[in-house]
Each structure stands twice: as C-alpha cells, then as structure tokens.
Amino acid sequence: MRKYETWNDVPETAIEKKELTVDNNGQMIWGKIWLPQNGEEKHPLIIVSHGLGANYLSLSKYAKILAGHGFACYLFNFRGGGGSRSEGDPMQMSLLTEVSDIRAIIEAAKSWDFVDPQRIVLMGESQGGAASGLAAAAESEKISGLILLYPALMIAENARAMFPNRNAIPERFPLFFVEVGRKYAEDVYDLDLSGEIAKYKGHTLLMHGDADPVIPLRYAVKLSEMLEDVEFHVIKGGGHGFEPQREEVLGHILDYLQDTGNL
C-alpha cells in the first residue's frame, strides 16, 4: 500500500537525516542517511548513486518518498566527485572507483544497526546507474534489488571513440561539463559494460527515456535484452532525468520494491 503518492505528501517529521561516512581504503565517503521515523528498528536500505557532475541530492526527491514508505536511503558523494565532501582526487575518479565506493558502502551497511542486511537495494542514475549495475554483478549475494535510471552504458564505447588507443588518452580532458583524468578513460577502455552488468541475475528495474539527449535509448534496449530477469520501462518524453515524469517513475519503483519483497 502506498502511504504517500508524491514527495510533497511526506512530512519532514517522518524522516531523520544525519551525516554518515564510510571508509574506502583510507579515504572517506561522505553521505547522509534518510531514516524513516516509523517505530521500526530495522529498515530495508536503498543505496542511491548520483550521476557524473551531480551530487548526493540529485535523487533526493525519490529518497524522501521512499523514506516515507519505510526505506532507509543512503545518499552520498562519490570520491573525487559530487562537489565533493568525500575525499579523493577528481583526476583519479572513474566508473570503477565508483563501483568500489558502492561495494564499500554495501559492506559497511551490513553492520548498521538500523538496516535489515537481507534487504539492500542499489539505485543509480546515469553514471551512478552504470556503477550500481557493475556493483550488483559483483555483490549479487549481498543485495536484494537493482534499480537503474538511464544508466550511462556508453562510457566505454565513448572512450574508445575519443581515443584510438590507450596511448592517446591525455592526462586530463573535458567530458560534458566536467574535467576528468586519464584514469577515467583507461579504467573502462576494454570494458564490455552491458555484458558485465548482465551478469547480475536478480530482478532488475530498468528505466530510460525515449528523448534522452545524452544516452541513446538503444543502449538500454540492448541491456534489457541481455539481463536475465528485467522489468524495462521506456518513459515517454523522458530526457536525461525524469522531472516531468517523476511520479510515473516513482510508481514503477514502488511497484518493483513491493514485487521483490523489499516493501
């Protein structure tokens, strides 16, 4: 049953927000936990991953209503990204360092006293979606769901198109509206991104807009055909972000969480 239909319905008193950091090989990942105030001791957890150039607040409207429905939501900044309150050099950030961050958070979350360790869901947008997919494949026994919003499945292909070989990758280069380092392209250069994500065999919710100007829909279509167990929704008119369609998307998320036993 849906207690709240929109994020505006959720009172601030229903959620406690507090800072929570995670260590990853001596570097600090900074984030905030959105904790439901519903009297429960243990909550299912959703680890929420932002896209390139965004930060922990990128998907906060989803987190608010999900917390209103009883989910603890961990919103964080990737190391070397997101602004960033997390440690790490932006020139050393890559898709694979983001995967490492998510895996470190999964491991830490298993010991958080407010989390049901049997119900940990990964959710990510754009580059954070690609990182969440790779982390899910690597940690499939430790998670209970995967939600991908317009995942950036073209990262490796773009790197190969930009640079004819590894030696051509410069020390730093512009990418969309940010600057990244050599490691960004080098880490993914030989990666079959969709193939790796498809190793995750759990039930996946995948959503992509048919008007996305950044990541063509065909990448999500291809991934949907490769995943073993997927619920795929093409969001009509959806761009790189689902602002006008957010309530529609939220409905799919809540249905998926209920179907997978997380809600």
C-alpha positions in Angstrom: 0.0 0.0 0.0 1.3 3.4 -0.9 1.2 5.8 2.0 2.3 8.8 0.0 1.7 9.4 -3.7 4.1 12.4 -4.1 7.2 13.7 -2.2 5.2 16.7 -1.2 2.9 14.5 0.9 5.8 13.3 3.1 6.1 15.4 6.3 9.6 16.3 7.4 8.8 14.7 10.8 8.6 11.3 9.0 12.3 11.3 8.3 15.5 11.9 10.3 18.6 13.0 8.2 22.1 12.6 9.6 25.6 12.5 8.2 27.2 9.1 7.9 30.6 8.4 6.5 32.1 5.2 5.1 35.8 4.4 4.7 37.1 3.0 1.4 40.8 2.1 1.6 41.7 5.0 3.9 39.6 7.6 2.0 36.3 8.9 3.3 33.0 8.7 1.5 30.6 11.3 2.8 26.9 10.9 2.8 23.6 11.3 4.6 21.2 8.6 5.8 17.5 9.4 5.4 16.0 7.3 8.2 12.2 6.6 8.5 10.7 7.6 11.8 8.1 4.8 11.8 8.9 3.0 15.0 10.7 0.1 13.3 14.2 -0.9 14.5 15.4 -2.4 11.2 14.7 -0.9 7.7 15.4 -2.0 4.1 18.2 0.1 2.7 18.5 1.8 -0.7 22.0 3.0 -1.7 21.3 5.9 -4.0 24.1 6.8 -6.5 24.3 10.1 -8.4 25.5 10.8 -12.0 28.6 12.4 -13.3 28.9 16.0 -12.2 25.9 15.7 -9.8 25.9 15.1 -6.1 24.1 13.3 -3.3 21.0 15.5 -3.6 20.4 14.5 -7.3 17.8 11.8 -6.5 16.7 13.3 -3.1 13.0 13.7 -4.1 12.9 9.9 -4.7 14.6 9.3 -1.4 12.1 11.4 0.5 9.1 9.4 -0.6 11.0 6.1 -0.3 11.9 7.0 3.3 8.3 7.9 3.8 7.5 4.3 2.8 9.9 2.8 5.3 13.2 2.7 3.4 16.4 3.9 4.9 18.1 5.8 2.0 21.8 6.5 1.9 22.7 9.4 -0.4 26.4 10.1 -0.8 29.0 11.8 -2.9 31.4 9.6 -4.8 35.1 10.0 -4.0 36.5 12.6 -6.4 33.1 13.7 -7.5 29.8 15.2 -6.3 31.2 18.5 -5.3 32.7 17.0 -3.1 32.6 16.4 0.7 34.0 13.0 0.0 37.8 12.6 -0.2 39.6 11.7 -3.4 41.1 13.4 -6.4 38.7 14.2 -9.2 41.5 13.3 -11.7 41.6 9.8 -10.1 37.8 9.2 -10.3 36.4 6.7 -12.7 33.5 4.4 -13.2 35.5 1.7 -11.4 36.3 3.8 -8.4 32.6 4.5 -8.1 31.9 0.8 -8.2 34.5 0.4 -5.4 32.7 3.1 -3.4 29.3 1.3 -3.7 30.9 -2.0 -2.7 32.4 -0.4 0.4 29.0 1.1 1.3 27.4 -2.3 1.0 29.9 -3.9 3.3 29.6 -1.1 5.9 25.8 -1.1 5.7 25.6 -4.8 6.8 26.7 -3.7 10.2 24.5 -0.6 10.6 22.1 -1.3 13.4 19.1 0.2 11.6 19.5 -1.8 8.4 18.0 -5.2 7.6 21.1 -6.7 5.9 18.9 -9.1 3.9 17.2 -6.1 2.1 19.8 -3.9 0.5 18.8 -2.4 -2.9 21.1 -0.4 -5.3 19.6 2.5 -7.2 21.6 4.8 -9.5 21.2 7.3 -12.3 23.3 7.8 -15.4 27.0 7.0 -14.5 25.8 6.1 -11.0 23.5 3.7 -12.6 26.3 2.0 -14.6 28.3 1.8 -11.4 25.4 0.3 -9.5 24.9 -2.3 -12.2 28.6 -3.3 -12.0 28.5 -3.4 -8.2 25.3 -5.5 -8.3 27.0 -8.1 -10.5 30.0 -8.2 -8.2 27.9 -8.3 -5.0 24.8 -10.2 -6.1 24.7 -12.3 -2.9 24.6 -9.2 -0.7 21.8 -7.2 -2.4 18.1 -7.8 -2.9 17.4 -5.4 -5.8 18.7 -3.2 -8.6 17.1 0.0 -10.0 18.7 1.6 -13.0 17.6 5.1 -14.2 19.0 6.0 -17.7 22.3 4.2 -17.0 25.4 5.5 -18.8 26.1 2.4 -20.7 28.1 4.1 -23.4 31.0 5.2 -21.3 33.5 2.6 -22.6 32.3 3.0 -26.2 32.8 6.7 -25.9 36.3 6.4 -24.5 37.3 4.2 -27.5 35.7 6.6 -29.9 37.5 9.6 -28.4 40.9 7.9 -28.2 42.1 5.4 -30.9 44.4 3.6 -28.4 45.4 3.8 -24.7 48.5 5.9 -25.5 46.3 8.6 -27.0 44.5 9.2 -23.7 45.7 12.5 -22.2 46.4 13.2 -18.5 43.1 15.2 -18.3 40.3 16.1 -20.7 36.9 17.7 -20.7 33.8 15.4 -20.6 30.4 17.1 -20.9 30.6 19.8 -18.3 33.4 18.4 -16.1 37.1 17.6 -16.4 38.3 14.1 -15.8 41.7 12.4 -15.7 43.4 9.7 -17.7 42.2 7.0 -15.3 38.6 7.8 -16.2 39.1 6.5 -19.8 41.8 4.0 -19.1 39.7 2.1 -16.5 36.8 1.4 -18.9 38.7 1.2 -22.2 38.3 -2.5 -22.7 35.1 -2.9 -20.7 32.0 -4.6 -22.1 29.7 -2.6 -19.8 26.4 -4.2 -20.7 27.9 -7.6 -20.7 29.3 -7.2 -17.2 26.1 -5.7 -15.8 24.1 -8.6 -17.4 26.0 -11.0 -15.0 23.6 -9.8 -12.3 20.8 -12.4 -12.3 18.5 -10.8 -9.8 15.3 -9.0 -10.8 16.2 -5.6 -12.2 14.1 -2.5 -12.8 15.4 -0.5 -15.8 14.0 2.8 -17.0 15.1 5.0 -19.8 13.6 8.0 -21.6 12.8 7.9 -25.3 14.0 11.6 -25.6 17.3 11.3 -23.7 19.8 13.6 -25.5 22.8 12.2 -23.6 22.4 8.4 -23.7 20.5 7.0 -26.7 17.7 4.6 -25.8 19.2 1.8 -27.8 21.8 1.2 -25.0 19.0 0.4 -22.5 17.2 -1.7 -25.1 20.3 -3.8 -25.6 20.8 -4.2 -21.9 17.2 -5.2 -21.4 17.7 -8.0 -23.9 20.8 -9.2 -22.1 19.5 -9.2 -18.5 18.1 -12.5 -17.3 15.3 -11.0 -15.2 14.3 -7.4 -16.0 11.3 -5.1 -15.9 12.0 -2.5 -18.5 10.0 0.7 -18.9 10.6 3.3 -21.7 9.5 6.6 -20.3 7.7 8.6 -23.0 9.2 12.0 -23.3 11.8 11.3 -20.7 15.1 13.0 -21.1 18.3 12.6 -19.1 16.3 12.9 -15.9 12.7 12.3 -15.3 11.5 15.7 -13.9 8.1 15.8 -15.6 7.6 12.0 -15.3 8.9 11.6 -11.8 5.7 10.5 -10.3 5.2 7.9 -13.0 8.7 6.7 -12.4 8.2 6.6 -8.7 5.1 4.4 -9.2 7.3 1.9 -11.1 9.9 1.9 -8.3 7.3 1.3 -5.5 5.7 -1.5 -7.5 9.1 -3.1 -8.2 10.1 -2.9 -4.5 6.8 -4.5 -3.5 7.1 -7.2 -6.1 10.7 -8.1 -4.9 9.7 -8.3 -1.3 11.6 -5.2 -0.3 8.5 -3.1 0.5 
